[in-house]
Amino acid sequence: MKRILLAVILLGMFGWTIYEFVLSSDDVNSGKETVQGNTENDESFKTDVEKAFETATAGEVEETTEDTAAEKEIGLDVGNLAPDFQLTTLNGEETSLSDYRGSKVMLNFWATWCPPCRAEMPDMEKFYQDTDIEILAVNLTETENHVNQVQKFADEYELTFPILLDEVIEVATLYAIQPVPTSFMIDSEGVIQFKTFGPLTYGQMVQVSEDMD
């Protein structure tokens, strides 16, 4: 009888041990699943944060680029926005530098009494015909004997680009013009890319315009 009772007790203890082992295994597996789930959530959260950071950073870079372009200083040095102005052409039309925004412009200051200007004009006309560069030739009209002298000069050299009349030297003063000819090469965004005192040859004009591409 005692042996039977002992066997029952031992069997019960063995059964309880098996039950505890199985229960403990389930808890461990459950814990693993919980940890794995948390890890996946952490990775998802990390990915979302990284995406948000990248988006914000890209926005900041784009905004900085736009601000830099908008904040360019107006001035006469290379890299400055060329000062805007408005003058009347020899044909009686009102025009301004900003009308040509989107196109590359050669802005030239000249006078009929200036020998280097006279030498430069045929090359300027050829340059105007051969390229997509716009030319604005600002005549220092106040220094001329009469505006008719400017018209005669244009006819003699068969000039087809716009000739602007600076009748009170307002624009020449704005651009601090002293010797003539003086030329500025301005890109399509209105930024000065090149400036020179004295005449340019056709080859030099072409080279400068290609360097702006």
N, CA, C and O of each residue as an XYZ file, in Angstrom:
852
protein
N       0.835     -1.208      0.000
C       0.000      0.000      0.000
C       0.863      1.247      0.000
O       0.616      2.208     -0.728
N       1.895      1.196      0.853
C       2.817      2.335      0.924
C       3.530      2.541     -0.404
O       3.765      3.666     -0.846
N       3.867      1.404     -1.028
C       4.564      1.503     -2.326
C       3.663      2.148     -3.383
O       4.124      2.942     -4.204
N       2.405      1.805     -3.353
C       1.451      2.377     -4.318
C       1.294      3.866     -4.087
O       1.285      4.649     -5.037
N       1.167      4.265     -2.813
C       1.026      5.679     -2.470
C       2.255      6.463     -2.882
O       2.148      7.581     -3.387
N       3.445      5.863     -2.661
C       4.687      6.514     -3.041
C       4.764      6.697     -4.548
O       5.213      7.734     -5.037
N       4.321      5.673     -5.284
C       4.341      5.751     -6.748
C       3.419      6.845     -7.253
O       3.748      7.553     -8.205
N       2.232      6.989     -6.600
C       1.288      8.041     -7.000
C       1.886      9.414     -6.765
O       1.756     10.308     -7.601
N       2.544      9.582     -5.624
C       3.152     10.877     -5.292
C       4.257     11.236     -6.289
O       4.349     12.364     -6.774
N       5.106     10.215     -6.580
C       6.195     10.454     -7.534
C       5.653     10.795     -8.918
O       6.180     11.661     -9.616
N       4.584     10.091     -9.297
C       3.975     10.358    -10.605
C       3.397     11.761    -10.659
O       3.503     12.438    -11.682
N       2.792     12.200     -9.579
C       2.235     13.555     -9.531
C       3.316     14.615     -9.622
O       3.177     15.619    -10.320
N       4.435     14.355     -8.872
C       5.541     15.314     -8.923
C       6.130     15.406    -10.327
O       6.470     16.492    -10.796
N       6.245     14.271    -10.983
C       6.792     14.252    -12.349
C       5.874     15.016    -13.304
O       6.324     15.772    -14.165
N       4.549     14.788    -13.117
C       3.576     15.488    -13.970
C       3.639     16.995    -13.773
O       3.576     17.767    -14.729
N       3.767     17.402    -12.499
C       3.857     18.840    -12.201
C       5.118     19.469    -12.810
O       5.097     20.596    -13.306
N       6.196     18.714    -12.756
C       7.456     19.212    -13.346
C       7.307     19.430    -14.852
O       7.754     20.441    -15.394
N       6.669     18.462    -15.514
C       6.432     18.596    -16.964
C       5.569     19.807    -17.258
O       5.826     20.548    -18.207
N       4.529     20.009    -16.428
C       3.613     21.150    -16.621
C       4.360     22.479    -16.470
O       4.174     23.396    -17.270
N       5.201     22.573    -15.444
C       5.972     23.789    -15.202
C       6.926     24.085    -16.373
O       7.088     25.235    -16.781
N       7.544     23.037    -16.895
C       8.482     23.198    -18.011
C       7.781     23.729    -19.244
O       8.266     24.651    -19.899
N       6.621     23.132    -19.559
C       5.843     23.564    -20.730
C       5.380     24.999    -20.567
O       5.468     25.782    -21.513
N       4.888     25.364    -19.390
C       4.411     26.715    -19.110
C       5.540     27.731    -19.228
O       5.365     28.825    -19.764
N       6.716     27.334    -18.705
C       7.883     28.238    -18.780
C       8.305     28.464    -20.217
O       8.682     29.580    -20.577
N       8.252     27.428    -21.051
C       8.621     27.547    -22.470
C       7.687     28.492    -23.193
O       8.117     29.296    -24.020
N       6.386     28.389    -22.871
C       5.399     29.275    -23.496
C       5.683     30.725    -23.148
O       5.587     31.610    -23.998
N       6.039     30.962    -21.871
C       6.324     32.335    -21.433
C       7.530     32.905    -22.156
O       7.556     34.071    -22.550
N       8.546     32.030    -22.320
C       9.762     32.487    -23.016
C       9.448     32.850    -24.451
O       9.868     33.896    -24.947
N       8.689     31.955    -25.133
C       8.327     32.224    -26.526
C       7.510     33.493    -26.644
O       7.698     34.293    -27.561
N       6.583     33.662    -25.682
C       5.764     34.866    -25.683
C       6.624     36.104    -25.510
O       6.396     37.134    -26.144
N       7.622     35.984    -24.633
C       8.531     37.103    -24.415
C       9.316     37.428    -25.654
O       9.522     38.596    -25.984
N       9.765     36.370    -26.359
C      10.508     36.585    -27.603
C       9.664     37.323    -28.628
O      10.136     38.237    -29.305
N       8.398     36.906    -28.732
C       7.502     37.557    -29.686
C       7.306     39.017    -29.325
O       7.264     39.879    -30.204
N       7.182     39.301    -28.017
C       7.002     40.677    -27.566
C       8.218     41.519    -27.898
O       8.104     42.636    -28.402
N       9.403     40.952    -27.602
C      10.648     41.675    -27.907
C      10.784     41.920    -29.388
O      11.136     43.016    -29.824
N      10.489     40.844    -30.190
C      10.588     40.986    -31.639
C       9.629     42.042    -32.139
O       9.977     42.844    -33.006
N       8.401     42.047    -31.587
C       7.416     43.044    -31.989
C       7.875     44.439    -31.661
O       7.717     45.357    -32.466
N       8.452     44.609    -30.467
C       8.953     45.922    -30.074
C      10.088     46.364    -30.977
O      10.190     47.537    -31.336
N      10.960     45.394    -31.349
C      12.079     45.708    -32.224
C      11.594     46.184    -33.582
O      12.112     47.152    -34.138
N      10.571     45.476    -34.118
C      10.017     45.871    -35.411
C       9.403     47.259    -35.319
O       9.551     48.074    -36.229
N       8.706     47.525    -34.203
C       8.111     48.849    -34.017
C       9.181     49.921    -33.939
O       9.043     51.006    -34.504
N      10.272     49.588    -33.211
C      11.376     50.541    -33.085
C      11.976     50.849    -34.448
O      12.271     52.000    -34.771
N      12.157     49.761    -35.268
C      12.726     49.974    -36.600
C      11.808     50.828    -37.460
O      12.266     51.703    -38.194
N      10.488     50.563    -37.362
C       9.518     51.342    -38.120
C       9.551     52.798    -37.697
O       9.528     53.707    -38.526
N       9.608     53.001    -36.368
C       9.664     54.360    -35.839
C      10.933     55.064    -36.307
O      10.912     56.232    -36.695
N      12.043     54.320    -36.259
C      13.316     54.889    -36.693
C      13.251     55.286    -38.157
O      13.730     56.351    -38.544
N      12.648     54.412    -38.975
C      12.532     54.712    -40.405
C      11.697     55.956    -40.634
O      12.049     56.800    -41.458
N      10.585     56.075    -39.907
C       9.721     57.245    -40.043
C      10.465     58.521    -39.649
O      10.339     59.552    -40.311
N      11.239     58.441    -38.566
C      11.989     59.601    -38.108
C      13.029     60.000    -39.141
O      13.199     61.179    -39.448
N      13.735     58.980    -39.681
C      14.761     59.262    -40.687
C      14.148     59.909    -41.924
O      14.704     60.854    -42.484
N      12.980     59.381    -42.347
C      12.308     59.946    -43.520
C      11.913     61.395    -43.263
O      12.082     62.262    -44.120
N      11.387     61.640    -42.071
C      10.981     63.002    -41.729
C      12.179     63.933    -41.705
O      12.096     65.073    -42.164
N      13.301     63.447    -41.167
C      14.526     64.263    -41.113
C      15.031     64.566    -42.515
O      15.410     65.698    -42.816
N      15.035     63.527    -43.388
C      15.504     63.726    -44.758
C      14.629     64.724    -45.495
O      15.130     65.573    -46.232
N      13.315     64.621    -45.295
C      12.399     65.561    -45.948
C      12.636     66.978    -45.471
O      12.680     67.918    -46.265
N      12.788     67.120    -44.151
C      13.016     68.448    -43.581
C      14.333     69.018    -44.063
O      14.420     70.203    -44.384
N      15.370     68.172    -44.116
C      16.683     68.633    -44.568
C      16.634     69.067    -46.017
O      17.192     70.103    -46.378
N      15.965     68.275    -46.857
C      15.842     68.630    -48.272
C      15.126     69.951    -48.431
O      15.498     70.773    -49.269
N      14.087     70.156    -47.618
C      13.348     71.417    -47.670
C      14.218     72.589    -47.287
O      14.140     73.660    -47.888
N      15.058     72.378    -46.271
C      15.944     73.453    -45.828
C      16.955     73.801    -46.900
O      17.245     74.976    -47.121
N      17.508     72.773    -47.582
C      18.479     73.011    -48.649
C      17.850     73.775    -49.787
O      18.432     74.732    -50.297
N      16.630     73.348    -50.198
C      15.931     74.024    -51.289
C      15.628     75.467    -50.927
O      15.800     76.373    -51.742
N      15.168     75.675    -49.677
C      14.833     77.021    -49.234
C      16.077     77.896    -49.196
O      16.033     79.068    -49.571
N      17.198     77.317    -48.736
C      18.454     78.062    -48.675
C      18.901     78.476    -50.058
O      19.359     79.602    -50.255
N      18.770     77.559    -51.037
C      19.157     77.872    -52.412
C      18.319     79.007    -52.969
O      18.840     79.922    -53.607
N      16.999     78.941    -52.721
C      16.118     79.998    -53.210
C      16.445     81.331    -52.546
O      16.467     82.373    -53.202
N      16.698     81.291    -51.241
C      17.027     82.515    -50.523
C      18.310     83.121    -51.052
O      18.410     84.339    -51.204
N      19.314     82.260    -51.338
C      20.592     82.755    -51.841
C      20.408     83.467    -53.170
O      20.980     84.532    -53.400
N      19.588     82.859    -54.063
C      19.349     83.480    -55.362
C      18.606     84.796    -55.205
O      18.885     85.767    -55.908
N      17.640     84.819    -54.258
C      16.832     86.021    -54.070
C      17.621     87.137    -53.400
O      17.290     88.312    -53.556
N      18.662     86.777    -52.657
C      19.398     87.760    -51.891
C      20.651     88.268    -52.589
O      21.471     88.937    -51.959
N      20.822     87.965    -53.883
C      21.988     88.470    -54.604
C      21.990     89.992    -54.577
O      20.959     90.640    -54.753
N      23.162     90.532    -54.353
C      23.295     91.972    -54.203
C      23.285     92.662    -55.564
O      23.892     92.181    -56.520
N      22.597     93.780    -55.638
C      22.613     94.591    -56.850
C      23.898     95.407    -56.843
O      24.198     96.095    -55.867
N      24.647     95.332    -57.920
C      25.917     96.048    -57.975
C      26.570     95.938    -59.334
O      25.944     95.503    -60.300
N      27.832     96.335    -59.406
C      28.549     96.396    -60.677
C      29.671     95.368    -60.775
O      30.402     95.343    -61.765
N      29.814     94.524    -59.762
C      30.863     93.515    -59.780
C      30.332     92.212    -60.361
O      29.127     91.959    -60.359
N      31.250     91.391    -60.857
C      30.870     90.068    -61.346
C      30.217     89.293    -60.201
O      30.757     89.236    -59.096
N      29.060     88.701    -60.471
C      28.294     87.996    -59.450
C      27.154     88.810    -58.877
O      26.288     88.266    -58.192
N      27.141     90.108    -59.146
C      26.043     90.975    -58.700
C      24.904     90.969    -59.708
O      25.108     90.692    -60.890
N      23.701     91.277    -59.231
C      22.587     91.547    -60.132
C      22.829     92.915    -60.783
O      23.100     93.895    -60.089
N      22.733     92.976    -62.087
C      22.937     94.242    -62.787
C      21.806     95.210    -62.450
O      20.640     94.817    -62.471
N      22.124     96.458    -62.143
C      21.076     97.441    -61.833
C      20.118     97.608    -63.014
O      20.541     97.713    -64.166
N      18.841     97.630    -62.709
C      17.842     97.811    -63.763
C      17.742     99.299    -64.137
O      18.106    100.174    -63.352
N      17.253     99.557    -65.322
C      17.073    100.932    -65.788
C      16.078    100.935    -66.944
O      15.738     99.886    -67.490
N      15.624    102.116    -67.303
C      14.715    102.268    -68.443
C      15.158    103.459    -69.267
O      15.420    104.536    -68.731
N      15.239    103.258    -70.583
C      15.625    104.324    -71.500
C      14.778    104.228    -72.767
O      14.092    103.235    -73.009
N      14.849    105.288    -73.561
C      14.176    105.302    -74.864
C      15.177    104.918    -75.943
O      16.318    105.379    -75.931
N      14.752    104.075    -76.875
C      15.632    103.661    -77.957
C      15.654    104.721    -79.057
O      14.850    105.653    -79.062
N      16.580    104.555    -79.971
C      16.684    105.458    -81.118
C      15.403    105.432    -81.948
O      15.098    106.391    -82.656
N      14.660    104.340    -81.861
C      13.392    104.209    -82.585
C      12.200    104.744    -81.797
O      11.060    104.646    -82.252
N      12.462    105.312    -80.608
C      11.385    105.919    -79.830
C      10.638    104.973    -78.918
O       9.571    105.325    -78.416
N      11.169    103.775    -78.688
C      10.498    102.788    -77.831
C      11.115    102.792    -76.434
O      12.328    102.922    -76.271
N      10.243    102.646    -75.427
C      10.724    102.530    -74.050
C      11.162    101.088    -73.799
O      10.430    100.150    -74.114
N      12.336    100.918    -73.241
C      12.805     99.568    -72.928
C      13.612     99.603    -71.640
O      14.162    100.638    -71.264
N      13.674     98.468    -70.974
C      14.440     98.365    -69.729
C      15.259     97.085    -69.753
O      14.972     96.159    -70.512
N      16.268     97.049    -68.921
C      17.116     95.857    -68.856
C      16.310     94.646    -68.417
O      16.518     93.546    -68.929
N      15.396     94.833    -67.479
C      14.603     93.714    -66.961
C      13.680     93.106    -68.013
O      13.214     91.979    -67.850
N      13.410     93.853    -69.107
C      12.606     93.295    -70.202
C      13.294     92.094    -70.841
O      12.649     91.266    -71.484
N      14.604     92.009    -70.657
C      15.392     90.957    -71.308
C      15.749     89.825    -70.351
O      16.582     88.977    -70.671
N      15.119     89.812    -69.175
C      15.368     88.724    -68.234
C      14.959     87.405    -68.878
O      13.867     87.289    -69.434
N      15.831     86.423    -68.800
C      15.608     85.154    -69.480
C      16.511     85.002    -70.682
O      16.631     83.911    -71.240
N      17.153     86.099    -71.090
C      18.095     86.083    -72.199
C      19.447     86.621    -71.737
O      19.518     87.431    -70.812
N      20.508     86.171    -72.381
C      21.832     86.720    -72.101
C      21.970     88.053    -72.831
O      21.522     88.206    -73.967
N      22.594     89.006    -72.158
C      22.650     90.376    -72.680
C      24.080     90.909    -72.659
O      24.815     90.734    -71.688
N      24.452     91.567    -73.761
C      25.678     92.365    -73.782
C      25.250     93.822    -73.647
O      24.598     94.375    -74.532
N      25.623     94.431    -72.535
C      25.290     95.829    -72.273
C      26.537     96.661    -72.559
O      27.558     96.534    -71.882
N      26.430     97.512    -73.574
C      27.596     98.261    -74.050
C      27.342     99.764    -73.939
O      26.277    100.242    -74.332
N      28.304    100.505    -73.413
C      28.224    101.969    -73.320
C      29.202    102.563    -74.332
O      30.368    102.173    -74.384
N      28.714    103.509    -75.133
C      29.530    104.005    -76.234
C      29.132    105.425    -76.637
O      28.154    105.984    -76.139
N      29.916    105.989    -77.552
C      29.621    107.314    -78.135
C      30.189    107.357    -79.542
O      31.154    106.657    -79.849
N      29.591    108.182    -80.403
C      30.024    108.252    -81.811
C      31.415    108.862    -81.955
O      32.115    108.554    -82.920
N      31.834    109.713    -81.026
C      33.117    110.394    -81.120
C      34.276    109.536    -80.601
O      35.426    109.973    -80.616
N      33.976    108.325    -80.144
C      34.969    107.435    -79.531
C      35.548    106.473    -80.576
O      34.840    105.569    -81.019
N      36.824    106.641    -80.984
C      37.415    105.757    -81.999
C      37.350    104.263    -81.651
O      37.020    103.467    -82.529
N      37.650    103.843    -80.409
C      37.528    102.407    -80.095
C      36.087    101.898    -80.233
O      35.860    100.743    -80.594
N      35.123    102.773    -79.941
C      33.711    102.382    -80.111
C      33.405    102.141    -81.588
O      32.725    101.177    -81.942
N      33.900    103.003    -82.421
C      33.676    102.870    -83.862
C      34.307    101.583    -84.383
O      33.748    100.907    -85.247
N      35.481    101.256    -83.845
C      36.164    100.032    -84.277
C      35.424     98.779    -83.806
O      35.456     97.745    -84.473
N      34.769     98.876    -82.674
C      34.094     97.726    -82.075
C      32.740     97.426    -82.703
O      32.306     96.274    -82.709
N      32.066     98.446    -83.234
C      30.682     98.295    -83.687
C      30.469     97.225    -84.755
O      29.505     96.468    -84.640
N      31.308     97.116    -85.787
C      31.079     96.050    -86.776
C      31.136     94.649    -86.156
O      30.364     93.768    -86.535
N      32.048     94.448    -85.207
C      32.128     93.146    -84.538
C      30.889     92.905    -83.675
O      30.406     91.777    -83.580
N      30.380     93.953    -83.053
C      29.167     93.806    -82.252
C      27.979     93.418    -83.121
O      27.173     92.571    -82.734
N      27.867     94.035    -84.297
C      26.764     93.703    -85.202
C      26.861     92.251    -85.665
O      25.854     91.543    -85.695
N      28.054     91.807    -86.022
C      28.253     90.414    -86.440
C      27.924     89.460    -85.289
O      27.281     88.430    -85.494
N      28.364     89.803    -84.094
C      28.091     88.999    -82.903
C      26.587     88.901    -82.657
O      26.078     87.838    -82.302
N      25.892     89.996    -82.844
C      24.442     90.042    -82.656
C      23.733     89.146    -83.673
O      22.754     88.476    -83.345
N      24.231     89.140    -84.898
C      23.616     88.347    -85.955
C      23.908     86.855    -85.810
O      23.076     86.020    -86.164
N      25.080     86.524    -85.293
C      25.522     85.125    -85.269
C      25.126     84.363    -84.004
O      25.209     83.135    -83.979
N      24.703     85.061    -82.967
C      24.422     84.392    -81.695
C      23.013     84.742    -81.207
O      22.294     85.522    -81.831
N      22.646     84.141    -80.075
C      21.346     84.442    -79.466
C      21.482     85.510    -78.383
O      20.555     85.718    -77.600
N      22.628     86.189    -78.333
C      22.854     87.227    -77.332
C      22.112     88.504    -77.726
O      22.168     88.948    -78.873
N      21.419     89.080    -76.749
C      20.800     90.384    -76.961
C      21.846     91.477    -76.693
O      22.660     91.358    -75.777
N      21.810     92.533    -77.498
C      22.733     93.653    -77.291
C      21.929     94.917    -77.006
O      21.005     95.266    -77.741
N      22.300     95.585    -75.934
C      21.750     96.899    -75.611
C      22.921     97.884    -75.642
O      23.785     97.858    -74.766
N      22.941     98.743    -76.649
C      24.034     99.704    -76.816
C      23.578    101.060    -76.289
O      22.798    101.756    -76.938
N      24.069    101.429    -75.110
C      23.657    102.680    -74.461
C      24.571    103.813    -74.931
O      25.756    103.859    -74.602
N      23.989    104.714    -75.701
C      24.746    105.859    -76.204
C      24.763    106.992    -75.178
O      23.724    107.342    -74.619
N      25.943    107.563    -74.932
C      26.061    108.700    -74.016
C      25.630    109.964    -74.766
O      26.454    110.789    -75.161
N      24.328    110.084    -74.945
C      23.758    111.081    -75.843
C      24.060    112.510    -75.417
O      24.179    113.395    -76.264
N      24.185    112.744    -74.131
C      24.478    114.097    -73.658
C      25.828    114.599    -74.172
O      26.055    115.806    -74.259
N      26.718    113.670    -74.509
C      28.046    114.059    -75.000
C      28.072    114.234    -76.522
O      29.087    114.648    -77.081
N      26.967    113.921    -77.187
C      26.903    114.052    -78.649
C      26.479    115.471    -79.031
O      25.829    116.169    -78.253
N      26.857    115.881    -80.238
C      26.440    117.194    -80.732
C      24.930    117.246    -80.935
O      24.286    118.255    -80.648
N      24.377    116.142    -81.434
C      22.937    116.065    -81.692
C      22.550    114.599    -81.833
O      23.360    113.776    -82.260
N      21.325    114.276    -81.479
C      20.863    112.903    -81.581
C      20.890    112.419    -83.022
O      21.021    111.220    -83.269
N      20.769    113.333    -83.972
C      20.836    112.941    -85.379
C      22.184    112.322    -85.727
O      22.290    111.509    -86.646
N      23.199    112.714    -84.988
C      24.534    112.155    -85.212
C      24.553    110.662    -84.861
O      25.254    109.871    -85.491
N      23.772    110.300    -83.848
C      23.670    108.896    -83.451
C      22.951    108.098    -84.529
O      23.353    106.983    -84.862
N      21.873    108.683    -85.078
C      21.130    108.008    -86.139
C      21.992    107.833    -87.385
O      21.953    106.786    -88.032
N      22.762    108.849    -87.716
C      23.650    108.767    -88.880
C      24.683    107.654    -88.690
O      24.986    106.902    -89.616
N      25.215    107.568    -87.472
C      26.198    106.530    -87.159
C      25.581    105.138    -87.310
O      26.195    104.247    -87.896
N      24.387    104.953    -86.790
C      23.705    103.658    -86.871
C      23.435    103.263    -88.316
O      23.560    102.096    -88.688
N      23.067    104.237    -89.116
C      22.814    103.961    -90.534
C      24.099    103.608    -91.258
O      24.128    102.695    -92.084
N      25.160    104.337    -90.944
C      26.445    104.109    -91.604
C      26.974    102.706    -91.331
O      27.518    102.061    -92.227
N      26.816    102.225    -90.085
C      27.335    100.910    -89.718
C      26.281     99.808    -89.818
O      26.541     98.651    -89.490
N      25.090    100.187    -90.274
C      23.995     99.235    -90.471
C      23.730     98.414    -89.198
O      23.671     97.185    -89.226
N      23.579     99.116    -88.125
C      23.354     98.476    -86.841
C      21.889     98.101    -86.682
O      21.000     98.911    -86.943
N      21.647     96.878    -86.255
C      20.259     96.409    -86.105
C      19.884     96.145    -84.638
O      18.707     95.940    -84.343
N      20.841     96.145    -83.728
C      20.521     95.935    -82.316
C      20.020     97.249    -81.712
O      20.291     98.322    -82.251
N      19.296     97.169    -80.605
C      18.724     98.379    -79.993
C      19.808     99.350    -79.516
O      20.771     98.963    -78.853
N      19.620    100.609    -79.871
C      20.493    101.684    -79.383
C      19.677    102.532    -78.423
O      18.654    103.104    -78.800
N      20.130    102.608    -77.195
C      19.407    103.331    -76.151
C      20.051    104.700    -75.942
O      21.276    104.820    -75.926
N      19.229    105.718    -75.783
C      19.704    107.089    -75.645
C      19.744    107.503    -74.169
O      18.709    107.685    -73.528
N      20.956    107.644    -73.656
C      21.148    108.104    -72.276
C      21.338    109.620    -72.328
O      22.462    110.121    -72.291
N      20.229    110.332    -72.414
C      20.263    111.763    -72.735
C      20.776    112.645    -71.598
O      21.246    113.755    -71.844
N      20.693    112.168    -70.371
C      21.201    112.958    -69.235
C      22.276    112.174    -68.467
O      22.566    112.473    -67.309
N      22.851    111.183    -69.119
C      23.930    110.361    -68.543
C      23.489    109.721    -67.213
O      24.308    109.489    -66.323
N      22.217    109.450    -67.101
C      21.691    108.857    -65.860
C      22.153    107.425    -65.679
O      22.606    107.040    -64.601
N      22.036    106.632    -66.748
C      22.417    105.219    -66.655
C      23.937    105.071    -66.632
O      24.467    104.200    -65.941
N      24.637    105.918    -67.383
C      26.102    105.873    -67.356
C      26.620    106.182    -65.955
O      27.616    105.609    -65.514
N      25.944    107.079    -65.268
C      26.313    107.383    -63.872
C      25.989    106.208    -62.966
O      26.777    105.857    -62.087
N      24.824    105.598    -63.182
C      24.419    104.438    -62.386
C      25.441    103.316    -62.501
O      25.707    102.609    -61.530
N      26.017    103.153    -63.702
C      26.996    102.095    -63.948
C      28.439    102.576    -63.805
O      29.380    101.862    -64.152
N      28.601    103.792    -63.290
C      29.941    104.345    -63.019
C      30.845    104.279    -64.244
O      32.012    103.900    -64.151
N      30.284    104.658    -65.400
C      31.043    104.595    -66.651
C      32.015    105.774    -66.734
O      31.631    106.930    -66.559
N      33.255    105.458    -66.998
C      34.263    106.495    -67.228
C      34.828    106.359    -68.645
O      34.491    107.168    -69.510
N      35.682    105.354    -68.909
C      36.106    105.210    -70.309
C      35.016    104.524    -71.118
O      34.247    103.727    -70.581
N      34.949    104.827    -72.384
C      34.081    104.097    -73.307
C      34.957    103.597    -74.461
O      35.918    104.259    -74.853
N      34.616    102.430    -74.994
C      33.468    101.595    -74.601
C      33.728    100.810    -73.309
O      34.861    100.464    -72.974
N      32.634    100.551    -72.611
C      32.628     99.639    -71.463
C      31.490     98.647    -71.686
O      30.383     99.031    -72.064
N      31.771     97.380    -71.449
C      30.758     96.344    -71.700
C      30.578     95.432    -70.494
O      31.524     95.123    -69.770
N      29.327     95.013    -70.304
C      28.966     94.037    -69.275
C      28.283     92.860    -69.975
O      27.405     93.062    -70.813
N      28.678     91.653    -69.640
C      27.985     90.464    -70.108
C      27.120     89.959    -68.955
O      27.627     89.667    -67.871
N      25.818     89.859    -69.195
C      24.835     89.550    -68.156
C      24.098     88.269    -68.531
O      23.614     88.129    -69.655
N      24.015     87.335    -67.584
C      23.377     86.058    -67.902
C      21.857     86.168    -67.869
O      21.304     87.237    -67.612
N      21.192     85.051    -68.132
C      19.729     85.059    -68.267
C      19.002     85.355    -66.958
O      17.808     85.654    -66.967
N      19.711     85.274    -65.835
C      19.109     85.589    -64.539
C      19.404     87.022    -64.114
O      19.050     87.434    -63.009
N      20.053     87.779    -64.997
C      20.337     89.172    -64.696
C      21.609     89.397    -63.905
O      21.826     90.484    -63.369
N      22.460     88.369    -63.827
C      23.695     88.450    -63.044
C      24.877     88.784    -63.948
O      25.031     88.194    -65.018
N      25.701     89.718    -63.523
C      26.890     90.099    -64.287
C      27.905     88.964    -64.237
O      28.306     88.523    -63.159
N      28.315     88.496    -65.411
C      29.299     87.423    -65.506
C      30.652     87.907    -66.004
O      31.659     87.217    -65.847
N      30.676     89.107    -66.611
C      31.922     89.623    -67.181
C      31.763     91.113    -67.409
O      30.679     91.587    -67.748
N      32.857     91.854    -67.220
C      32.848     93.273    -67.566
C      34.239     93.664    -68.031
O      35.237     93.090    -67.594
N      34.296     94.642    -68.917
C      35.587     95.052    -69.447
C      35.550     96.509    -69.867
O      34.502     97.032    -70.246
N      36.692     97.152    -69.798
C      36.859     98.519    -70.278
C      37.667     98.447    -71.571
O      38.725     97.819    -71.617
N      37.164     99.088    -72.609
C      37.842     99.020    -73.898
C      37.097     98.110    -74.857
O      36.187     97.388    -74.451
N      37.481     98.139    -76.137
C      36.756     97.379    -77.156
C      37.020     95.879    -77.077
O      38.078     95.436    -76.629
N      36.037     95.118    -77.522
C      36.166     93.675    -77.639
C      36.154     93.287    -79.110
O      35.474     93.917    -79.920
N      36.904     92.257    -79.450
C      36.836     91.720    -80.803
C      35.687     90.712    -80.880
O      35.149     90.291    -79.857
N      35.325     90.336    -82.091
C      34.269     89.347    -82.281
C      34.604     88.041    -81.558
O      33.752     87.461    -80.884
N      35.850     87.584    -81.704
C      36.262     86.338    -81.062
C      36.153     86.409    -79.546
O      35.745     85.444    -78.899
N      36.517     87.548    -78.987
C      36.408     87.705    -77.529
C      34.960     87.699    -77.080
O      34.637     87.123    -76.042
N      34.092     88.327    -77.840
C      32.668     88.336    -77.502
C      32.108     86.906    -77.496
O      31.373     86.521    -76.587
N      32.463     86.139    -78.510
C      31.988     84.756    -78.609
C      32.512     83.929    -77.433
O      31.764     83.158    -76.832
N      33.786     84.091    -77.109
C      34.376     83.333    -76.018
C      33.686     83.619    -74.693
O      33.383     82.706    -73.926
N      33.441     84.903    -74.434
C      32.795     85.277    -73.177
C      31.381     84.711    -73.114
O      30.949     84.222    -72.070
N      30.663     84.779    -74.229
C      29.287     84.273    -74.240
C      29.250     82.766    -74.020
O      28.346     82.258    -73.358
N      30.221     82.053    -74.568
C      30.285     80.593    -74.377
C      30.623     80.249    -72.932
O      30.153     79.241    -72.406
N      31.426     81.071    -72.298
C      31.787     80.831    -70.902
C      30.575     81.012    -69.977
O      30.576     80.505    -68.856
N      29.550     81.723    -70.435
C      28.342     81.917    -69.621
C      27.398     80.737    -69.716
O      26.453     80.667    -68.930
N      27.603     79.797    -70.644
C      26.707     78.647    -70.813
C      26.839     77.676    -69.651
O      26.160     76.649    -69.625
